[in-house]
Amino acid sequence: MLPRQPVLDPAVAYPTIATLRAALDAGDWPAARAVIDTAAPVERTLLLRACADREGTEEFLRGVLTADPADSAAAVLLAQRLMAVSWAARVRRKRGTPFREQLVEAESILVASVSRTPEDLAAWTARLTSARGLELGLPEARRRYDRLAELDACHLPAQSELLQQLTPRWGGTWPDAHTFARAATDAAPLGSHNAVLIAEAHLEQALGEGGGTASGARRHLASTPVLAEVSEAAARSVQHPEFRRTAGWVQVLNTFAMTFCLAGELRTAKTLFDALDGLGTEYPWHYLGDSAAGVIRSYRIRTVFTRGAPVGGDR
């Protein structure tokens, strides 16, 4: 039987997202805060980002902030919503004034929020996104990340944001990106999600230098030193006995799965697809086509019919 179409809705893996969505759609902020306030730090950051897709919530959240300017959760969620709208406009190449205005508004909201609640990791993470969108430069992004790292040196959502800034597309260099990914991985406990940064950095370089194509990316990812480093990262994270399916695990497995697929290591990718059991993510698969679900299914089918030993057996 061929693999079914993957599920990209994050609420399937994280039912808390569905609960928060329902509260926002109902305009019930106390219920929304009850969800947000009980979340662990990484989960809270990811929740506020995941629910930025709720259309029409801008005025509701502005009302919440007007009533309580110190509500950092409302501030971050509103800023994430504004950035999601503006980023979508950028992707569609609509680079007019609205794109800039929404980013500026988001940045203003976040500046006010961290001045009142400087310990809010989600707000500092969002400020890394706004810094990139407003093209404030690498030194400013570093300053913001260093401020966050004083609170939590292993906050993966923020590390992924800074990693993007460190790539050449946003003013950095590949050595900068890889150095950061390795340092963040080394600083995190075995079994944690953070080693995915190494896969992310190599994926970004492979696709950037390979013209955004799978065949072009393979030249980088299938090289012996790169494959060895990605395999070691997988061994200390998704393949480690201490790996836990906490917030973000689905994207971590998908990132490694795509990396191994493009490297030609289909047997290793198959073990990750099996663990995912049909759960997919837009990032990073959307790099390979408009339909992330279609791309995932295509590679999943390839792994079903592959033979050989994991890691090194499919080249």
N, C-alpha and C positions, 0 to 999 in steps of 0.2 A: 504494500500500500504506500502510495506517495505521501510525503509530509503534507499536512494541512496548511492553510494560509496562517501565518503567524499573527498573534495578537499584539498590537502595538499600544493599546490603551494601558497606561501605567496603573490605572486603578484596579486592573485585574490582578496584578501582583501585589499591589498595595491598597487594600480596601479603604484605608484611612483617607486616601485621596477622594474616593467617592463620597465619603461622609462630609469632607470639607466642601466639596463641590456642591452638594445638596444644601448645605447651610448657606453658602454664598448665593446660590440661585434663589433661595427663599428669603434672602435679605436678613438672615438671622445671625447677627454678629456675635452675640454671646455664645451661640452654638459653635460658630466657627472658631472663636477663641478657645473654647473648651478642647477642641481638637489640636489646635496649634500649640497651646500651652503645655500639653502633656507629651509633646514630641521630643525626642532626643535631638541634640544640636544638628547633626547631619540630616536627620529626617525632617526637622523643621525647615531648614534651608531648602531642601528638595520639595517639600510640600508647598511652600510659598511660590516656588518657581513653577511647579506642575500645575497649579491652579491659576496661573496667569492667563490661561486660555479661556477664561469665562467671559464671554462677550457681554458688554453692557454693565460690567461691575464698576466702571470707573467712577460714576457719579455716586454710587452707593458708598464706595470706599472713601471718596472725598468727604462725604457726609460724616462718616465715622471719624475721620481725622479732624474735621471741624469741631466735632463734639469733644474729642480727646486728642489734642495734638501730640501727646506723649505715647500714643498707641503705636509702638514700633512694628507690630505685626501688620497692622493696616497700612502703615507707610511702606513697608517692604513689598507687600502684595500689590499695592497700587503702582509702585515704581516698576515692579516686574511686569505688570499688565501693560503699562505704557511702553516699556522697552520691547515687549513681545510684539505689540502693534507696529512700532517703528521699525523693528528688525525685519518683520515680514514685508514692510514696504521697501526696505533696502534690498531684500532678496529679489523682489519683483522689479528692482531697478527703478523704483519711483523715489528718486533722490531729492525731492522738492523740500520746501520749508516744513511741512508737517512732520517729516521724519526727524529733523533737527529739533523742532519745538518739543516734541514728546520726550526726546532724550534729555533735553535741558530741564524739562519739568520733573522727570524722574530723578535726575541728579540733584535738583534742588530739594526734592522731598527726602532723599537719602541723606543729604548733608544735614538737614534739620533733624532727621531721626538719630543719626549717630552722635549728634551734639547732645541729645537728651538721653540716649541709651547707647553709650559707647561700647558696651560689651555684646552688642547684638551681632553675632557672626553672620546671620543671613543678610543684614544690611551691608556689612563690609564686603561680603561676596557679591552682592548686587552692584556695589560701587566699582568693582573690578569690571563688570560688564558695561556699566555706563562709561567708565574711563576709556574702554576700547571703542565703544560706539562713537564717543565724542572725539576720539583720536587725541587724547591728552598726553599720550606718549608713555614710553616704558618707565622712565624714572617715577612718574606719578603712580603708575600701576604698582610698581615695586613698593613705593611708600605705603600705599593702601594695603597691599598684602602683608608687609612687615607689621603694620598695626594690627591686622587680624591675627597674624602668627604669634603675637604676644599673648593672645587669648587662647589660641589653639593652633599648635604648629602642625597638626595633621588633619586639618579640615579639608577633606578631599574636594568638595564642590568649589572651594576657593582656589585650590591648587590647580584644578582643571581650567579654571578661568585664567589664571596667570600663565599657565602653559600655553594657551592660545596666544596671549600677548607676546610671549617669548619667541614665537615663530616669525620667520621673515615677513610673512604677510602683514604682521602688525608691528613691524619695526625691530624685531629681535633677530636672532641667528639660530641655526640648528644646534651648534654647540651649546648655546645658552639654554635652549629647550631641553636638550638631553641631560645637561648637567643638573638642571633643576629637577627633572623627573627622577634621576638616579638618587639625588640627595633626599628627596621626599620619600622615595621608596625605602632607602636605608634607614631613615628616621622612624619609620612606621613599624609596628609589631608584625611578626610573621602571622600570616593568615588574614591580614587587613586588606582592604580594597585598594589601598594607595598605589600598589605596584602596577595598577592599570595605567598609570601615567607613562610608564615606559612604552607600553603598547600604543598609547595615544600619540606620543611623540614620534614614534617610528611610522605610524599610519599617516600622520600629517606630512612627514617628510616624503614618504613613499609616494603618496598621491600628489603632493606638490611638485616633486621632481619628475613624476611619471605621467604628467599631463592629465591627472585625474582619472586615469584608466586602470583597470585591474591588471592588464598585462604590463603596463608601465610601472605600477607599484610593486610588482613581483620582483623586479630587478633589485630593488633595495631590500625588501623583506625576506627574500630567500637567500640572501648572502649569509655566509656562515657566522660571522660575528653578530649580525643583527638577529638572526634566528636564535642563536644561543642566548642572547640577552633577553629576548622576549620569552623564551622558554623558561629561563631562570625566574623571570618576573611572574609567570604563571605558576611556577612551582611554589613560590612563596606567597601566593594569593589564592587564586581560584582552585588550585590543585592541592592546597595545603589543608591538613586536617582541622586547623583552627578557623578556616574560612567560614563566615556566617552569612546567612541570607538576610542581612539587615538592609536598611534603606539604601538603594543604589545598586544592589547586587545584580539586577537584571542587565543594566547597562554595562557593568563590569564584564560579565560573561559575554555579552554581545560584542564588546570591543575586542576581547581576546579572540572570539570566534572569527570575526572578520579578519583580524590580523593573520591568524593561522590559515584561513581560507586563501587569502591573497598570497601567502608565502608558499602555497601548494601543500600545506600540511593538513590534508583533509581528514585523516584519521583522528588527529588531535582535535580538530574543529568539531568532529562528530560527537566526541564526548561532551563537549560544551553545549552543543545543540540539544543533546539528549537531556542534559541537566536543566536546560531552559524549558523543555517540554512545551514548545510552541510560543514562548514569550519573546517578543522582539522589541527593538527600540529604533526610533528614527535615527539617532546618532549612534554609530558613525555610518550606518548603511546608506543613508540618503546621499552620501558622496558618490555612490555608484549608479544612481538613477532616481527618477522622480518618485517612484514607488518603492519605499524601503521594504515594505512587506513582500513585494514581488522579488526584490533582490535577495532577501533572506531565504525565501522559499527556493529560489533557483540554486543557491549554494547549498541549502539543506539537502536538496535532491542529489546534488553531486556527492555529498558525503555519504549518502545512503549506499551508493553503488561503488564506493572506493574500497580498495583492499590494501593491505600492507600494515606495517607497524607504525604506531603513533610517533610523531616528531622525527623527521628525517626519512620516513618511509615513502613519502609521496612525491619526492622531487625527481 
